[in-house]
Amino acid sequence: MCGICGIYLFNHADHVDGELLRRMTHMQTHRGPNDSGFYCQGSVGLGMRRLSIIDLAGGHQPLQNEDETVWIVFNGEIYNFRELRAQLESAGHIFRTNSDTEIIVHAYEQWGVDALARLNGMFGFALWDQRKRRLLLARDPFGIKPLYVWQNQEMLLFASELKSFLANPFFSREIDPVALDSYLSFQFVPSPHTIFKNVQKLRPGHCMLIEDGQVCTLQFYNHVPRIRTSVDEATLIPELQAILASAVKRQMVSDVPVGALLSGGVDSAAVVAIMQQVTSHQVKTFTVGFEGKFAHNEILQARRSAVILGSEHHEIVVSAHDCLNAFDRVTWHMDEPVATSSTLAMYWLSQLASRYVTVVLTGQGVDEPWAGYRRYRGEKAGAWYRRMPLALRQKVIAPMIENLPRAESLKRAIYALGTIDPVQRFTDVYTVFTPAMKKALYRQEGWPDADTRDVAASIRYWQSQVGHLNPLAQQLYVETRLSLPDNLLLYGDKMSMAASLEVRVPLLDLDFMAFVESLPTNLRLRGWSGHKYLYRRAIARWLPSEILRRPKIGFETPIDVWFQCEITGYVRERLLSPSSACRKYFNPGYIETLLQDHVALRKNYTRQIFTLLVFEQWHECFMAPVTVDRW
């Protein structure tokens, strides 16, 4: 695991500023405290910071081929590197190291850009082909690793973290109003956009080729599911178990200690149970909890799971005060505003785990492809709801729901499920600030320009690839490539790397995901309550019923309760002070209404308030002058 960055000058007669490259690299020291390396040759420069995981002695980067015509800086892990190495050696390639990084260099020599589709792993890398004067940037199929790109007419910069661009004196910190509008809808900015103008992040499974002054973006991983017609469960379950066990075992490969993040749910417990089977050591597990009694505090369930599974368990308990104290650091490391309160929990959990291990496996990534959230049951019920008479929906059900206190998720569901168009329906399901709320929120009428606003564009991009599937299958496909990489996986990467910790996601293994997405939706969501149906049947091989029967809690922070009491004054001061960014962009009167209704328990505006609070904190961190040594 590393932090990478680099510079490409469109005028090949120019020379890279080596000091700029070093400053950009230094901004990511936390991602790689063990080593650093640079390559500067004319108009191209590559930089990296290394967290040593595999081939501790021989994995120094940038790494090159035999005649030093192909160079690479690589962030991530390639889990099938041994299989690929055997193929490449049989084709005559000679290896100088045991690192997975060198696999990519030789794979590119052998297969060109087509090599990308052969890589089973998580990655963001840059490869420089000196002969062709070609720079290749790539992000893994499910976006576990981020990769940012900034360019103007003279140069193109890339980095694992957006903050590296702050080292460039030509970088303009200008907020993209369309991206801000998307953020208010989704609580994150979908790829390929970012909150800053002129900065993009590669979509999952995409690469960028820069050659002869031309920049071209391609989708190298375009796995459109082909749904199985043979669905004999007795045959599918052993196949699923074998693929899952192989994925976990493959991702345990490391030359440093490996542990696991353990929640109170079934997914991380299944990963830990398999880890215990394939290693002779007691697996170290880690959990975060919160002071007080909260419905989504998983610490007791995780503790019980650790006893059942026999792991060496460690836990940390944090308070509202702890989270407030870390809010600035969390925001700085996130790079972009991501208004998911789990970022705070993940920060503290990563800090804990990094004291004991360098690598952890996690159960993240199951709920999107396996229909694990309640909204997927809503999508399934939507066809029935839309068959109801329009008058009944509009004059009876909608007013009845509207009058319920603190039922915002139900109101959002009713609002969304009445929509026929699947793209608009998926957009409505996500919506935090509805169009009507945005109209009241924006300080300037019509800003951003309504003609440039299209929050559904990112959803439409992915949905267009699977329009032939049923609506639920479409939604699962879209969210696996949209909200998962740009929200959950993004904060997982940033918060873990803030602690120099590598997080691996075996349940997004390519073989495992190809199997999952080949299943008809009735094997993923059975009836109204059988979420993750076939998966749960399969993991019963490793887990007792006590764990399997637990209701889903979710990896959340009790921010709703904190808003109502412990940090009410803090929130109001941050959002409504005379110097706040929210006053610059938004209507303070409307923000005051949101706060009053939430504290009085008339409405549940947790998501809206936290979205504004994160933006406020992000604006303070990134719009003011910063130094490379902020943290």
PyMOL commands that set and color helices and strands:
alter all, ss='L'
color gray80, all
select helices_A, chain A and resi 18-26+29-31+81-90+100-118+162-167+177-186+233-250+266-278+299-309+320-334+342-353+367-370+374-386+390-402+408-417+422-430+435-441+450-452+457-463+471-481+483-498+506-508+510-516+521-523+533-539+545-548+559-564+568-576+581-585+588-599+606-622
alter helices_A, ss='H'
color red, helices_A
select strands_A, chain A and resi 2-9+35-41+44-50+63-64+70-78+121-129+134-139+148-151+155-159+199-201+206-211+214-219+258-261+284-290+312-318+359-361+502-504+525-526+530-531
alter strands_A, ss='S'
color yellow, strands_A
deselect
rebuild
show_as cartoon
